[in-house]
Amino acid sequence: MKALVTGGTGFIGSHLVEALSKETHEVYCIVRNPSKIRFLKGLDVKIIQADLSNKDSLKKIDWQFDYIFNLSGITKAKNPEEFFQSNYIGTQNLVEIVAKKNSSLKRFIHLSSLAAVGPCREGKPVDEETEPAPVSEYGKSKLLGEKAVDFFKDKLPITIIRPPAVYGPRDSDFLTFFKMIKSGIVLYLTEGIYSIVYVDDLVNGIILASKAENAKGETFFISGPQPHSTQEIVSAISEVLSKKPLKIKIPKILGNFFIKIFEKFDKKSIINNDKLKELVQPCWICSPKKAEKLLGYKAKINLKEGMEWTAKWYKENKWL
């Protein structure tokens, strides 16, 4: 089976490529910059140099793949236009050309985000029936990407996956929190509760969705075993780092100050003005019940295990 992965050089994408390779798929990756394939080294994968935002670069590709996994996109940007170009226009270009060039595709998997739907309503977990109401520019761009894909649901066997925050080896976003806790100080804006998912569980959910016939035309939330509070997440990271950090709650009115402090820990931090719109929300919980029922999905990695493995990878690769 031939499988194409976009975003394969990134955190989640590289884990998916690795898993697909083990399943004896013939794996291809669309890569904009072939020099940035560090996570793919040693894997049996064929590189296609192209840019999803450039339609002309896509025309040269032979689109006869059995499976296409669209994981391309960005989680941080300097302005809304960057989110729009990457998470919407790039997705639209891809799905348009696939609809024209591949009539025998078995599945088109599109990776979206809980951010496309937004936070909990009245403290209740969101599910696939919840009306989307994103609060950030990132979330709005991911929702537009979903709509671009959904437009072709009558022509392509599409499945949309919405994970919450994802963590694990190779992740640069949670790294900011690890660095902060290692320093001995934890800054936070709200005592929240969150669904999060370890990358291996998410990849398993993605692959299950690609194989399930009843997943065609459907959307699924793929999350961890249970939601966790801010305190539980901080405690789990603190334990694996053997730290007892000082926890300081920052008033929401000092949000910009909060961002500047985070940038001192990591100049490429996920914490930015757009992310601030999400961080002030106290509840980001999604329900994986539909995925459990229709796909047989079940999260296997608990918070302590996941944070231990993540910290180990950070240390071994000198990220922490």
C-alpha positions in Angstrom: 0.0 0.0 0.0 1.3 3.5 -0.9 0.8 6.1 1.8 1.5 9.8 1.5 2.1 11.9 4.6 2.2 15.7 4.6 3.9 17.3 7.6 6.0 14.1 8.0 9.1 16.0 9.1 7.2 17.4 12.2 6.5 16.1 15.7 3.3 14.1 15.1 4.0 13.4 11.4 7.4 11.7 12.0 5.8 9.4 14.6 3.1 8.5 12.1 5.6 7.9 9.3 7.5 5.5 11.7 4.3 3.6 12.5 3.3 3.3 8.9 6.7 2.1 7.9 6.4 -0.7 10.5 3.1 -1.7 8.9 5.0 -2.3 5.6 3.4 0.7 3.9 5.4 2.3 1.1 5.6 5.7 2.6 6.1 9.0 0.8 6.4 12.5 2.4 5.8 15.9 0.8 8.6 18.0 2.2 9.1 21.7 1.5 12.7 21.8 2.7 14.6 18.4 2.3 17.3 19.6 4.6 14.9 19.4 7.6 14.3 15.7 7.7 16.2 14.9 11.0 13.3 12.9 12.4 13.0 10.8 9.3 16.6 9.7 9.1 16.9 5.9 9.1 13.3 5.4 8.1 12.4 3.8 4.7 10.6 6.8 3.3 10.6 8.5 -0.1 10.9 12.3 -0.1 8.8 14.5 -2.5 9.9 18.1 -2.6 6.9 20.3 -2.9 5.0 23.1 -1.2 1.3 22.8 -0.4 0.9 26.6 -0.7 2.3 26.5 -4.3 -0.2 24.8 -6.6 2.4 24.5 -9.4 4.7 22.4 -7.3 1.9 19.9 -6.7 1.2 19.3 -10.4 4.3 17.3 -10.9 3.3 14.6 -8.3 1.9 11.2 -9.2 -1.1 11.2 -6.9 -1.9 7.5 -7.1 -1.7 6.8 -3.4 -3.9 4.4 -1.4 -3.9 6.6 1.7 -3.2 10.3 2.2 -2.5 11.7 5.7 -2.6 15.5 5.8 -0.7 16.6 8.9 0.8 19.7 7.4 0.2 23.0 9.3 1.6 25.3 11.9 0.7 25.9 15.6 2.4 29.2 16.0 2.7 32.2 13.6 3.6 35.9 13.6 0.2 36.9 12.3 -3.2 35.5 11.3 -2.3 35.4 7.6 0.4 32.8 8.3 -2.1 30.6 10.0 -4.5 31.2 7.1 -2.0 30.3 4.4 -0.6 27.2 6.0 -3.7 25.7 7.8 -6.3 26.6 5.2 -4.8 27.5 1.8 -2.3 24.6 1.9 -5.0 22.2 2.9 -7.4 23.5 0.2 -4.7 23.1 -2.5 -4.0 19.6 -1.5 -7.6 18.3 -1.3 -8.5 20.0 -4.6 -5.7 18.3 -6.6 -6.3 14.9 -4.9 -10.0 15.1 -5.8 -9.0 15.7 -9.5 -6.1 13.2 -9.7 -7.0 10.2 -7.5 -10.3 8.5 -8.0 -9.3 5.3 -6.3 -8.1 6.7 -2.9 -9.0 4.5 0.0 -8.8 7.3 2.7 -7.9 10.9 3.1 -7.2 11.6 6.8 -7.0 15.3 7.8 -5.6 16.2 11.2 -7.4 19.2 12.7 -7.5 20.3 16.4 -9.7 20.7 19.4 -8.9 24.4 18.9 -11.1 24.4 15.8 -14.1 23.7 18.1 -13.1 25.8 21.1 -13.2 25.3 24.8 -15.9 23.5 26.9 -19.4 25.0 27.1 -20.7 25.3 30.7 -18.0 22.9 31.9 -19.2 20.1 29.6 -16.7 18.2 27.3 -17.1 19.1 23.6 -17.9 16.3 21.2 -18.5 15.9 17.4 -22.0 17.4 17.7 -20.7 20.6 19.4 -21.0 23.7 17.2 -17.5 25.0 16.5 -16.6 28.3 18.2 -12.8 28.8 18.0 -11.4 31.5 20.2 -8.0 31.9 18.6 -6.7 32.7 15.1 -5.1 29.3 15.1 -8.4 27.6 15.9 -10.2 29.6 13.2 -7.6 28.6 10.6 -8.0 24.9 11.6 -11.7 25.1 11.2 -11.3 26.6 7.8 -9.1 23.7 6.9 -11.8 21.3 8.0 -14.3 23.1 5.8 -12.0 22.9 2.8 -11.7 19.1 3.3 -15.4 18.6 4.1 -16.3 20.3 0.8 -15.0 17.2 -1.0 -16.7 14.6 1.2 -18.9 13.5 -1.8 -15.8 12.9 -4.0 -13.2 11.6 -1.4 -13.3 9.1 1.5 -12.5 11.7 4.1 -12.0 11.4 7.9 -11.2 14.3 10.2 -9.3 13.8 13.4 -9.3 16.5 16.2 -6.8 15.9 18.9 -6.4 18.1 22.0 -2.9 19.2 23.1 -0.4 16.5 22.0 2.9 15.7 23.9 5.7 13.2 23.6 9.3 12.8 22.2 10.2 15.4 19.6 7.5 17.9 20.7 8.8 21.5 21.0 5.6 23.0 22.5 5.5 21.1 25.8 9.3 21.6 26.0 8.6 25.2 27.1 6.8 23.9 30.2 9.6 21.4 31.0 12.2 24.2 30.8 10.2 26.4 33.1 9.6 23.7 35.7 13.3 22.8 35.5 14.1 26.4 36.3 12.1 26.1 39.5 9.3 28.5 38.7 5.9 27.8 37.2 3.8 30.7 35.9 0.2 30.2 34.9 -2.9 32.2 34.1 -5.7 30.0 35.2 -6.4 26.7 37.1 -7.7 24.8 34.1 -8.6 21.3 33.2 -7.5 19.8 29.9 -7.7 16.8 27.6 -4.2 15.9 26.4 -2.9 12.9 24.4 0.4 11.1 24.1 1.6 11.0 20.6 1.6 7.2 20.3 -2.0 7.1 21.3 -2.9 9.7 18.7 -1.0 7.9 15.9 -2.8 4.7 16.9 -6.1 6.5 16.6 -5.2 8.0 13.2 -4.3 4.6 11.8 -7.4 3.0 13.2 -9.5 5.7 11.5 -7.7 5.1 8.2 -8.7 1.4 8.2 -12.3 1.6 9.5 -14.9 1.6 6.8 -17.4 3.3 9.1 -15.0 6.2 9.6 -15.6 7.6 6.1 -17.1 11.0 6.2 -16.8 11.2 10.0 -15.0 13.4 12.5 -13.4 12.1 15.7 -11.8 13.4 18.8 -8.8 11.4 19.8 -7.7 12.1 23.4 -5.9 10.7 26.4 -7.4 8.3 29.1 -8.8 11.2 31.1 -8.6 15.0 31.5 -6.0 16.5 33.9 -5.9 19.7 35.9 -3.1 22.3 35.6 -1.9 21.0 39.0 -1.8 17.4 37.8 0.2 18.2 34.7 2.7 20.4 36.6 3.1 17.7 39.3 3.7 15.0 36.7 6.5 17.0 35.0 7.9 18.1 38.3 8.1 14.5 39.5 10.0 13.3 36.5 12.4 16.2 36.7 12.8 15.8 40.5 11.8 19.5 41.0 9.5 21.3 43.4 8.9 24.5 41.6 7.4 27.7 43.0 3.9 28.1 41.4 2.9 31.7 40.6 -0.5 32.6 39.2 -0.4 35.7 37.0 -3.5 37.9 36.8 -5.1 37.8 33.3 -4.6 41.5 32.9 -0.8 40.9 32.9 -1.1 38.5 29.9 1.5 40.3 27.8 4.0 40.3 30.7 3.3 36.5 31.0 4.2 36.0 27.3 7.5 38.0 27.6 8.5 35.9 30.6 7.8 32.7 28.6 9.9 33.9 25.8 12.9 34.2 28.1 12.6 30.4 28.6 12.2 29.7 25.0 12.3 32.3 22.1 10.3 29.9 19.9 7.7 29.3 22.6 4.2 28.2 21.8 3.1 30.9 24.3 2.2 34.0 22.3 -0.6 36.6 22.0 -2.8 34.2 20.0 -2.3 31.3 22.4 -3.2 33.6 25.2 -6.8 33.6 24.0 -6.8 29.9 24.6 -4.8 29.9 27.9 -7.3 32.1 29.7 -10.1 29.5 29.1 -10.5 27.2 32.1 -11.8 24.1 30.3 -10.5 22.3 27.3 -12.0 18.8 27.4 -13.2 16.7 24.5 -14.9 13.3 24.5 -13.3 10.4 22.7 -16.5 8.2 23.1 -17.3 8.2 19.4 -13.8 7.0 18.5 -14.0 4.4 21.2 -17.3 3.1 19.9 -16.7 3.2 16.1 -13.0 2.7 15.9 -12.2 0.6 18.9 -9.8 3.3 20.0 -8.5 3.2 23.6 -5.8 5.4 25.0 -3.0 3.3 26.6 -0.5 5.9 28.0 -1.2 7.5 31.3 0.2 10.9 32.2 3.0 9.7 34.4 4.3 7.3 31.8 4.0 9.8 29.0 5.8 12.6 30.8 8.6 10.1 31.9 9.2 9.1 28.3 9.0 12.6 27.0 11.5 13.9 29.6 13.9 11.0 28.8 13.9 11.9 25.1 14.5 15.6 25.8 17.5 14.7 28.0 19.0 12.2 25.7 18.7 14.6 22.8 20.0 17.5 24.9 16.8 19.5 24.5 16.5 19.9 28.2 
